Structure formats: C-alpha cells, structure tokens
Amino acid sequence: MPRLPLAACTALVLALSACRTRETPPVIDSAAASAALSADRDTLRPAVVTAAVLNDSDDPAIWIDTITPSRSLIIGTDKGDSTGGLYAFTLDGRIDTARTRRPLKRPNNVDIISGLQVGGKLIDIAVTAERGRMSLRVFRLPEMTPIDGGGIALFDGDTTRAPMGVALYRRPRDGAVFAIVGGKSGPLEGYLWQYRLADTGNGTVGATRVRTFGAFSGKKEIEAIAVDQQLGFVYYSDETVGIRKYHADPDRADAAKELALFGTTGFVSDHEGIAMYPTSDSTGYLVVSDQQGQRLQLFAREGAARAPHTHVALATIPVAAKETDGLDVTATALSPAFPEGLLVMMSTDKTFHFYDWRDVRKRLPPN
C-alpha cells in the first residue's frame, strides 16, 4: 500500500478529529440555559442611564417640581472620600452642574422632604450623611443651597459610628421634621438615632436628638432606611437578615416596639435600598433591592388581612442595574416618559438607572 504524503496524513487526522468532535457534542444543561434566557428576557431595562459620577455612585432621592413635574430632579450621592458630592440629574440623565454640590467627604445616603419651616417659609430640603465629616448636611431645594452652617454633628462625636443611612419624616399633626440616621456600626438595640430638624433663627437648620431605637442582628450593618410618610412607619434593612419596621413618630407610646421583621428569605445576601410606591393612601408596594441578586423584591405595603404588619412577598424582578445599594421611587407622573412614575436605582458603573414604572407594573402579579 503506497504511503500518503505528510500533508495528506495531516488532513486525514484533522478530518477524523472533526468527526469525533461532531459525534461527542458538549453537554449542555438545557434547564439552566432556559432559565438564563428567561432571566435575560425578563430583566428590567432602564429608560435612562445617567452620566457617570466621578467616584462611586451610591444612593438617589427624587425631588418633584410640583409646578412643572418635567423639571424634577434626581439627587444622587457620589461616595468619594475627598472628591465626593451630591449630583443633581435632570430626567434625561444629564448632570445639572449648577445644582451639583462637590466636593463632599464621602456622602453616603440622601433623602428629600418638603415642608420644613425656615425663615417663616415652608421649604424643600435634601439631606445627606457626610461620613468623612461625621455630620448631617442640609441643602435647600431646588437651588441646592447649603443651610446647615457647614454641617450638623452626629452621634455625639462617636467617630466609630460613621454615619451612612438617612431618611426624613414629617409628622402630620404638627409638621415637625425628623432625620433618622444609621451608622456603619452600632449596638444590638438603639442602632438608629432620630433627630428633630428645626430653624435655628439665623437662616440655618439645626438638629436635636429625640430618641435612639431599632434592633440590630449584629451580623453586618444598617444602611438603607425609608419612611412611609402617609402611614407613619419607618423601614430599614438589617443586611443579610431582613427588613425591620417601627413607628416613625418618636412620641408614640409604642415607638420602641418592633412591628415586623420580614423578607428573611429569598435574598441572595444583602437587603439594601427601600422605597414605597403608593397605589392609594394605604396600599401599594415596598420596593427593596436584593443587592447581590441584581434584582428587586416587592412586598405588599398594606400587610395581610387582620395582620397589618405581615408584608407578603409579591414579585422578584431582575434588573440591569448592578449591585444596587440605594433606590427611590415615586408614583407621580413626571413627564411623557414617566407617566406612572419613576424608579431610580444606583449601579456600580458610577451611574443611576431610571426605570419607567409601567415596565415594573407589567412584571407584577394581577391585583
């Protein structure tokens, strides 16, 4: 039998190898592949991705222009140690440089409220916890003018606390405005400090501590805090454990009582940003970030029948935003792009994602 040339032998070997490859295809987990395809198809996609901040985006809050809603702003924190700031974004994701305030030293979370009386007028304010200065910073909206005299000291100078989370509450019966602040660390009881904000008489705002409250598991930290203004409840994330619920009014007889601990299962790891989307004065959704799961977990705002503090899990929604720490939501129609409201989420690529609530609603179970 004649010998084949070397080139022919090489071609024959390659051909046989290709045949063997076709005969033994790689093993594919079809169920996993189908789940991955379904998750990608169901992922909530943003209508707008903002311009990037300089260092590290972390937490947003929505300011609503009640006269011209399309001119509303998103205020987001950039957690840079010395070059951080509060960034103001328009609804199309552009940075409003005239209203952006930087540098700040590691501003962590931010919240917004209307109705603080200063100089005989009711104003809107944005408040952030500036970790690098151990202080609370207060800015008048929409100009973002600082009105805190350079910062309000927190935690009686205890530098181990390192302020992180902040949420604002206005009490209906007297209009008193409070800031609820959490730190990087804290005790198993009394982790949160609640301060009353008030006009000092010279055009600036001061703060007086009115209580410490809130249970803590001791496992990680408490950062995300939110207040249901209409129902008067405060919620906060005990990371890796669940969401805890208390009364927001410090003067209630049962203000120190924990009303609920829910969301204790179904999260990949950290429970993070919290916000309320109302569908009436007493109904709606609690929206919580499942940080490492890259998804939202939604719970019933109103609780269960005869169990008002039992918040039923309603939906799990994967999102395009990555590793979300902070989020905010409004049901107010802001523009033709957001006719049923806006959900904003921080993403680790230094941006914030704006989602049309109609896209969220489509992924919710029917009422």
N, C-alpha and C positions, 0 to 999 in steps of 0.2 A: 504494500500500500504506500503510495507516494506521500512524503511529508508535506504538510501545508506550510506555506511561508509564515514567518513570525507575525506579520500584520494580520493575516487571516486567522491565526490562532487567537490573537488578542481580541479580534472582533467576535469570534465564536464564544470566548469566555464571557465577554460583556453581554452578549445576547442571552446566554444561559442564565447569567446573573439576573438580567431583567425579567426573564421568565419566572425565576424563583421568587423575585420580588412581587410580581403580579399574583403569584399563587398564594403568597402569605401576606395579605394586607395587614396594616397595623390595626390593633384592637382599639375600637372607639366605644366609649361609654355613651351610648345613644341617649340615655336618660339625662346624664349630666349635660350633654351637648344641647339637648332640647331645652333644659332648664336655663342654660346660659343664654340661648337665643331668645327665650321668652322674657328673661330678665332685661335683656338689652332692649327688646321691643317695648317693654313696659316702663322703661326708665323715663322719668320726668325730665324734659329738656327745657332749659331756660329760654325765655323770650328775649332776655338781655343779659349779657355778661359785661360787668363794668370794666373800666380801665383799671389797671393794677395799681395798688398802693406800693410804697417804697419797700416795706419790710415784711410784714406779716399780718394779713387781714384776720380779724377775729370775731367781731360781733356787730350787728346792724340794728338800727331802730328807724322807724318810719315817722317822718313829720308830715302831717296833712295840712295843706293850704286850703282852709275851708272856703275861701272866696274863689280861688282858681285851683281846683284839685290837680290839674295837669302840671302845676308848678310845685308840687310837693317834692320833698327831698328825702333821700336815704342818707342817714348819718352812720358811717362805719368806722370802726377803730382800726388803726394800724399799730400793732403791738411792738414797735421798735423800742429798744431800750433808751436811746437818747434822741432818735430822729423819728419817733412815732408821731401819731396825731389822730385827730378826728377829721375824716374826709367827708365832704358833702358831695353827693352824687345827684344828678338830675335823673328823671325817669328813663332817659335813653342811655344811661350808664356813663355819661361824661362827668369828670371831676369839676365841681364848681370851685375854682381856686379862690374866689373872693370870700367864700364861706368856710373853706377848709382851714383848720387850726392845727398848726405844727410849727416847731417841734414840741411834743409832749413826751414824758418819760414813761413808756410802757402803759398807755391807756388800755384797759382790758375790756370791760363791758360798758355798754352805753344804753340809756333808756331816755324816753321823751314823754313829757306830760304837759297838758295845758292847765291854766287856772291857778298858777302861783301868783299871789298878790305881792307886787314890788312897786314901791313908789305910788301907791294908790291905784295901780292898774293891774289887771289880770294878764299874765304873760305866759308864753310857751317856753319851756326850757329843755335843754339836752344836758344830761348829767352822766359823767364817766368816772370810773375809778382809776386814778392815775397811780399805778403801783410803784413807780420809781420815786414818787414824792410822798407816798403814804397818805394820799389826800383824795378828796372828792372835788371834781371840777364841775362848775355850773356855767352854762352858756345860754344866753337869751336868743331865741329863735324869732324870725328866720335869719337874722344877721349873724348869728353865732358869736355874739359879743360876750366876753367873759364877765361874769358878775359875782365872782366868788372871792375877790380880794387876793387872788393868787393861789387859792386852794384851801379847802377845809380839812383840817387834820382828822384822821380816823383812828379808831381802836385805842384811844388814849395813849398814843405813841408807841404801842406794842409793835415793833418792827417785824416780829415773827409772823404777824397775821397777813401781810402783803395783800391789800385789797384787790379783789378780782371782779366778782359779780355785783351788779346793782340793778334794782328795779324800783319804780316810783309808784306811789299810791296817793290818790286824792280822796279824802273821806267825804262822803256826800253831805253829812249833817252839818258840817261847819267849814268845808273847803280846805281843811288842813292838808298839807302835802308832806309826804314822808319818803325817805330813801331807805331802802332795805339793802344792806351791804354784806357780802360774804368775802372771806379771805382765802388765801392759799392753804391755810391750816386753821384748826380750831378745835374746841372741846366737843365731847360727845353730846353735851346739852348746851344750848345757848351759842350756837355757831354763828347765827346771823345777828347783826346789830341793826336796830331800826332808829333812824334819826328824823326829827321833825325839821323841815326846812322853812325858814322864815326870813322876811326882810329885816335887815339889821338897822334900818333907818337912814343909811347913807348911800342907798342905791346898790348895796351888795347883799348877798344871801349868806346866812349862817346856818348852823345845824346844832340841834340839841338831842342827845341820845335819850330815847324814851323806853327802850327795852332791849334785852337780848333774848333770843328764843331759837328754837329749832333743833331737832335731833340730828345726829350725825353718826353714821356707821363706823367711822374711823378707818374706812378702807382706802379712800382716795382723796377726794376734795369736793367742795361745793362751789360751783361757778355759775351755772345757769339759774336765774331767778326770774319769775314773771308774776304779775298781779292781774287777776280778773277784776277790772275796775267796777263793773256793774254788780257783780255778786260778792265782791269783797273778800276774795280768797287769794292767798299767795302760794305759789307752787315753786319748788326748787328741786334740782337734780342732785341726788346723792349718788355720785358717779359709781357705776358698776352695781348699784343696789336697786334704785327705783326713784320714783317721784314722790315727794312728800308735800302735804297740804296743810295749811294753817289759816286762821282768820288773819286778815291784813290789819284790822283795827286793833291797835295795841291796848285800847281801853276796855275791850270786851272782857267779861268775867272769865270766859273760857279761852282767852287769847293764847295761853300757853299749851293748850291741848292739841296734839296732832290729830287731824281729822282723817287722814288717809295716808297710806303708803301703797302705791300701785305701780304697774309697769315693771314688776320684779322679774319677769321672764320675757323672752323674745328679743332681747337686745344682745348684740354681739359682745359689747363691752361697756363703753361709757354712755350714760344718759347725759345729754347735753342741752342745747338750746330749747326753750319752751316759749310758746305764744298761743293766744286764743283767737280763733276765728268764730265770731258770733253769727248765728242764724236767726236769733231773736234776742230779747233781753235776758233769757235764761238758758238758751240752747246753743249748740254749736260744737266745735271741735277743739280739743287740746292737741297742739301740734308739737311733737318732740323729735329732736334729732338723735338718731341711732348712729353715733359718730363713725365707728369703725365698720358699720354695716353699709355705709354710703346710702342711707335711706331715712325716710320719715316713719314714725309710728304715730298714728292718730287714735285718740281716745274720745269718748263722749264727754262733752263739757258738763252736761246736766246730771250725771250719775244715773244710777239704776232706780227703778220703782221701789219706793219705801226704803231706799238705801242711797241717799243723796251724795254720799262720798265714795261710792263704788263706781269708778270710772271704767267703763267697758272698752276694751281694745276693739277698734273698728277696721283699721286698714294698715298695711305696710306698703310703702311706696318707695321704690328705688329712685335715686336722684342722680343727676350728673355732677352736682357739687361734691367735692371730695373732703372727707374728714371734717364735716361741719361742726364747729363749736357753737356758733351763735346764729339765731334766726329771728325774724319778726314777720308778722302777717297783719293785714287789715282787710276788712270786708267792704271798705269804702271804695266806690267807683272813682278811679283816679284819672283815667284817660280812655280813649277808644281801645288802647292796647290792653288795659286792665279794667274792664267794665264791671267785674265782680270782685275786684280787689287784687292784692299783690302779696306774694310770699317772697321774702328775700332771705337768702342763705349765704353764709360765708363759705369760701372754698380755699383750699390750701395753695392754690396757684396765685395768691395775693389779690384775688378778685372777690366780688359778690355776685351771686346769680339772682336775677329777678324772674319769678315764675308767675304766669297768668293763672289766677285761681280757677278759671274754667278748666284748665288742664288737670289741676288737682281734683276738682269735683268729679271729673269723668272716671277717676280711679277709686271713688268712694262707693260703698255699698248703697243701694237704694234705701230711702227712708221707710 
